[in-house]
């Protein structure tokens, strides 16, 4: 089905059937025209013509131009060093860039601004999302045989970029004057190691302004059963209560995790002592694969998340007091070297689970699937290693090599099952 056909069905019927999820109606969700606009944003960014938005491609430049045009249309002021663009050259020593052979590439963040007013206008609430993806596969892809094939990255992270654009439209349209300034940033080169956001933190828009808080959208396109994860709520004492209060009008089933550290752009800000949150609709089997396409996006869900985040951002912009920053210790690194170890093929539920690692799925043909491990299982042991969290699981896999036959203990409902898996090789 073409984009035009899907949008036409969406607008006229007010219904979107999301692959693999329940049917959502326009009566209980945002209006169809708004959802169609967001879907059009995702579809443009995740079209084959964008070449997977890989660093160094014309497709990524096209995506940047699109974001800048949408910022202008929403009424945001240019806040880069070249209009809406903040160009820079990737440091050739950056680990991800060096591994991918992309050191020295010219890239750009896209930056727009809505000025505040009064004594607090010098403080900034940043809303951000990365707009790059994996290009034609290679490093980072979980489709080992797909080098040279476009990875469209609809959920990761065209969905977050679309949410950023929609939040900008919502905030710009509000008649109430906000105290603090809003800065909206589409970051480049996140997939190479949060390079764009790290550059922005060192070179913020309007250098005389201090960043008050940062809101990150990364993978917000697969909302299911109203379940929304908000990562980093422990980075400021006020965040958890404020989110709960605002959610009364939005109706999400919120899972809040206090730990702000993670492989996305909020970490660049948190490392600079800035309170952060990351909105996220969890992992799925299309992550970093060629199958992450726009027709699987829950556009109505993206609009709802953008609206919730916009309300949260506006509440922050109107506060008279400073946030109480909380220094959450960075999780310890895995205890063994050698990459991520042997391959099991599980998809963890990032909302967490007490006493183990809950799974949202397993990859087709993986050692996990062959062993009988299933979605919803909670892994509590691999080999002789007890598994209480993702760090323990990483350590357990690092302790083994491909071809090892290991015991995997899972909790499934009221049962404790002992399964046997033959571990595989990553990327093979």
C-alpha positions in Angstrom: 0.0 0.0 0.0 1.3 3.4 -0.9 1.6 6.3 1.5 -1.2 8.2 -0.2 -3.5 5.2 0.0 -2.8 4.7 3.7 -3.3 8.4 4.6 -6.5 8.4 2.5 -7.9 5.4 4.5 -6.7 6.9 7.7 -8.4 10.3 7.2 -11.7 9.1 5.7 -12.3 6.2 8.0 -10.6 7.5 11.1 -9.1 4.1 11.8 -5.6 2.8 11.6 -4.9 -0.9 11.9 -1.4 -1.2 13.2 0.4 -4.4 12.3 0.6 -6.7 15.3 -1.5 -4.5 17.6 -5.1 -3.7 18.4 -7.3 -1.5 16.2 -7.3 2.1 17.3 -10.2 4.5 16.5 -10.1 8.3 16.1 -12.8 8.7 18.7 -10.4 7.8 21.5 -7.2 9.1 19.9 -6.0 12.3 18.2 -7.8 13.6 15.1 -7.0 11.7 11.9 -5.6 14.7 10.0 -2.9 15.3 12.7 -2.0 11.6 12.8 -1.8 11.6 9.0 0.5 14.5 9.1 2.8 12.7 11.5 2.6 9.6 9.4 3.7 11.6 6.4 6.7 12.9 8.4 7.7 9.4 9.2 7.1 8.1 5.7 9.2 10.8 4.1 12.1 10.3 6.5 11.9 6.5 6.2 11.4 6.3 2.5 14.0 4.3 0.4 15.0 7.6 -1.2 16.5 8.7 2.1 19.1 5.9 1.8 18.5 4.8 5.4 19.7 8.2 6.6 23.2 7.0 6.9 26.0 9.4 7.8 27.6 10.8 4.6 24.6 10.1 2.4 22.5 12.6 0.4 19.5 11.0 2.0 20.6 12.2 5.4 21.0 15.7 4.0 17.6 15.5 2.5 16.1 14.5 5.9 17.9 17.5 7.5 16.4 19.9 4.9 13.0 18.4 5.6 13.3 18.9 9.3 14.5 22.5 8.8 11.5 23.2 6.5 9.1 21.8 9.1 10.7 23.9 11.9 10.2 27.0 9.7 6.6 26.1 8.9 5.9 25.7 12.7 7.3 29.2 13.4 10.6 28.2 15.0 13.5 30.6 14.7 16.7 29.4 13.2 19.2 28.6 16.0 22.1 26.9 14.2 25.3 28.5 13.1 24.1 28.3 9.5 20.4 29.1 9.6 18.7 26.0 11.1 21.8 23.9 10.6 24.7 23.4 13.1 27.4 21.8 10.8 30.5 20.1 12.1 33.0 17.5 11.2 33.0 14.1 12.9 36.1 13.5 14.9 38.0 10.7 13.3 38.9 9.4 16.8 35.3 8.8 17.8 35.0 5.1 18.3 31.8 4.5 16.4 32.9 6.7 13.5 36.3 5.1 13.3 34.8 1.6 13.2 32.5 2.6 10.4 35.2 4.6 8.5 33.2 7.8 8.8 35.7 10.0 10.7 36.1 13.4 9.1 32.6 13.4 7.5 30.7 16.7 7.5 27.4 16.4 9.3 24.8 18.7 10.8 22.3 19.0 13.6 19.1 20.9 12.9 18.2 23.5 15.5 15.1 25.7 16.0 14.1 28.0 18.8 11.0 29.5 20.5 12.2 32.4 22.7 11.0 32.7 26.3 10.1 36.0 28.0 11.2 37.6 31.2 13.9 36.8 33.8 13.9 33.0 32.9 14.3 33.4 29.1 18.0 32.7 29.5 17.3 29.2 30.5 16.5 26.5 27.9 14.2 23.5 27.8 15.7 21.3 25.0 13.5 18.8 23.1 15.5 16.4 20.8 15.5 13.3 18.7 18.1 11.8 16.4 17.3 11.7 12.7 20.0 9.5 11.4 19.9 5.7 11.0 22.0 2.9 9.7 22.0 3.6 6.0 22.7 0.5 4.0 23.4 -1.8 7.0 26.8 -2.9 8.1 27.9 -2.1 11.6 24.9 -1.9 13.9 22.6 -3.9 11.7 21.0 -7.0 13.1 20.4 -8.4 9.6 23.9 -9.9 9.0 23.1 -10.6 5.3 21.7 -7.2 4.5 24.8 -5.1 3.7 23.9 -2.9 0.8 20.1 -3.0 1.6 18.4 0.2 2.8 17.5 0.2 6.5 14.7 2.7 6.7 14.6 3.1 10.5 10.9 4.1 10.7 10.7 3.6 14.4 14.5 4.2 15.0 14.2 7.1 14.7 11.9 8.7 12.1 9.2 8.2 14.8 11.1 10.3 17.3 11.9 13.0 14.8 8.2 13.1 13.8 7.3 13.4 17.5 9.8 16.2 17.9 8.2 18.1 14.9 4.7 17.6 16.3 5.8 18.8 19.8 7.2 21.9 18.2 3.9 22.5 16.4 1.9 22.0 19.6 4.1 24.3 21.7 4.4 27.0 19.0 0.6 27.1 18.6 0.0 27.7 22.4 -1.2 31.2 23.1 0.2 31.3 26.7 3.6 32.9 26.8 6.3 30.6 28.3 9.0 31.9 30.6 11.9 29.7 29.5 13.2 29.3 25.9 12.5 26.2 24.0 15.2 24.7 21.7 14.3 21.8 19.4 17.2 19.8 18.0 17.3 17.0 15.5 20.6 15.3 16.2 22.9 13.6 13.7 25.1 10.6 14.1 23.5 9.1 17.2 23.9 5.6 15.7 27.7 6.2 15.7 27.7 7.0 19.4 25.5 10.0 20.3 28.0 12.2 18.3 25.5 14.9 17.3 24.1 15.4 20.8 27.6 15.4 22.3 28.6 18.2 19.9 25.5 20.2 20.7 26.1 20.0 24.5 29.6 21.4 23.9 28.2 24.0 21.5 24.7 24.9 22.6 22.4 27.2 20.7 22.7 30.7 22.1 25.8 30.0 24.2 24.8 32.5 26.9 21.8 30.3 27.8 21.8 27.5 30.3 20.0 24.2 29.6 17.3 23.6 32.2 16.2 20.1 31.2 16.3 17.9 28.1 13.5 15.7 26.7 14.5 12.9 24.2 12.3 11.1 21.7 13.8 7.8 20.6 11.7 4.9 19.2 8.2 6.2 20.0 6.4 4.6 17.0 5.2 1.3 18.4 2.7 2.3 21.2 0.9 -0.8 22.3 -1.9 -1.0 24.9 -1.1 2.6 26.0 2.2 1.4 27.5 4.8 4.1 27.5 8.3 4.0 29.1 9.8 7.2 30.5 13.5 6.7 31.1 15.5 8.9 33.4 12.8 10.1 35.8 15.3 9.8 38.7 17.5 12.6 37.2 15.4 15.3 38.9 13.4 15.0 42.1 10.3 16.7 40.6 10.0 14.6 37.4 8.1 11.5 38.6 5.3 13.4 40.3 5.0 15.9 37.5 4.7 13.2 34.9 2.0 11.3 36.9 0.0 14.5 37.4 0.1 15.4 33.7 -0.7 11.8 32.7 -4.1 12.1 34.2 -5.1 13.9 31.0 -3.2 11.6 28.7 -4.1 8.1 29.9 -0.9 6.2 29.4 0.1 3.2 31.3 3.4 4.7 32.4 6.5 2.7 33.3 9.1 5.1 34.8 12.7 4.1 35.2 15.0 6.3 37.3 18.2 5.4 35.5 19.0 8.1 32.9 22.0 6.4 31.4 21.5 4.6 28.1 22.6 4.5 24.5 20.6 7.5 23.3 21.0 11.3 23.2 19.8 12.1 26.7 23.0 10.7 28.1 25.1 13.5 26.5 23.1 16.0 28.5 22.9 14.0 31.7 26.7 13.7 31.7 26.7 17.5 31.8 24.5 17.5 35.0 21.3 18.3 33.1 18.0 16.6 34.2 16.7 14.4 31.3 13.9 12.1 30.3 13.6 9.7 27.3 10.2 8.7 25.9 10.3 5.2 24.5 7.7 2.6 23.3 10.0 -0.4 23.9 11.9 -2.8 21.7 10.6 -5.1 18.9 11.8 -7.6 16.4 12.3 -5.0 13.6 14.9 -3.1 15.6 18.0 -2.4 13.4 16.6 -4.5 10.7 15.5 -3.8 7.1 11.9 -4.5 8.3 11.6 -1.3 10.4 9.2 0.4 7.9 6.7 3.3 8.1 3.6 1.2 7.6 4.2 -0.4 11.1 4.1 2.9 12.9 1.3 3.8 15.2 0.9 7.4 14.1 -1.8 8.2 16.6 0.4 6.9 19.4 3.2 9.3 18.2 0.8 12.2 18.3 -0.3 11.3 21.9 3.3 11.0 23.0 4.2 14.3 21.4 1.3 16.0 23.1 2.2 14.5 26.5 5.8 15.6 26.1 4.8 19.0 25.0 2.7 19.4 28.2 5.6 18.2 30.2 8.0 20.6 28.5 5.6 23.5 28.9 5.2 22.8 32.6 9.0 22.9 32.9 9.2 26.1 31.0 6.7 27.7 33.4 8.3 26.6 36.7 9.7 29.4 38.9 12.3 27.2 40.6 15.3 25.2 39.5 15.0 21.5 39.3 16.7 19.4 42.0 19.2 17.4 39.9 19.9 13.9 41.1 23.3 12.3 40.5 22.4 8.7 39.5 25.6 6.6 39.4 26.5 5.3 36.0 25.9 1.5 35.9 29.1 -0.6 36.2 30.5 -1.9 32.9 30.3 -5.6 32.2 33.0 -7.5 34.1 34.5 -9.2 31.1 35.8 -7.9 27.8 35.4 -9.2 24.3 32.3 -7.4 22.9 28.9 -8.6 23.8 29.8 -12.3 23.9 27.9 -15.1 22.4 24.5 -14.6 20.8 21.2 -15.8 22.3 18.7 -13.7 20.2 16.4 -12.3 22.9 14.6 -9.0 22.9 14.5 -7.5 26.4 11.7 -5.5 27.8 13.4 -2.3 28.7 10.8 -1.4 31.3 12.5 -3.9 33.5 11.4 -6.8 35.7 12.2 -7.6 39.3 14.6 -10.5 39.7 15.3 -11.2 36.0 15.1 -10.0 32.4 11.6 -10.1 30.9 11.5 -10.6 27.1 9.2 -8.8 24.6 10.2 -11.4 22.0 12.9 -13.6 20.5 14.4 -13.3 17.0 13.3 -15.7 14.4 15.7 -18.6 13.9 17.8 -17.5 16.9 19.2 -19.9 19.6 16.6 -18.5 21.9 13.7 -19.5 19.6 15.2 -22.9 19.0 15.5 -23.5 22.8 11.8 -22.7 23.3 12.3 -19.3 25.0 9.3 -17.1 24.3 8.0 -13.6 24.6 6.9 -12.9 28.2 9.5 -15.2 29.7 11.7 -13.9 32.5 15.3 -15.1 32.2 16.8 -15.7 35.7 19.8 -17.9 34.9 22.2 -18.5 32.0 24.6 -21.4 32.6 25.9 -20.9 36.1 25.3 -17.2 36.1 22.3 -15.8 38.0 20.5 -13.1 36.0 18.8 -10.3 37.9 19.1 -7.5 35.3 20.5 -6.7 31.8 24.0 -6.2 33.1 24.0 -9.7 34.6 22.7 -11.1 31.4 25.5 -9.3 29.4 28.1 -10.7 31.8 26.6 -14.2 31.4 26.8 -14.1 27.6 30.3 -12.7 27.7 31.4 -15.6 29.8 30.5 -18.0 26.9 31.5 -18.5 23.3 29.6 -19.4 20.2 28.7 -23.1 20.2 28.5 -23.5 24.0 25.4 -25.4 25.1 24.0 -23.7 28.2 21.2 -24.1 30.6 18.7 -21.2 30.5 16.2 -20.9 33.3 13.1 -18.8 32.7 10.0 -18.0 34.7 6.8 -18.4 32.6 3.7 -17.6 34.6 3.8 -19.7 37.7 6.4 -22.2 36.2 10.1 -22.2 36.4 11.5 -23.9 33.3 15.0 -25.2 32.5 15.7 -25.0 28.8 18.8 -25.7 26.8 20.3 -23.3 24.2 23.2 -23.6 21.8 24.7 -20.2 21.7 25.5 -18.6 18.3 27.9 -16.0 16.9 26.9 -12.4 16.7 26.4 -11.1 13.2 26.5 -14.6 11.8 
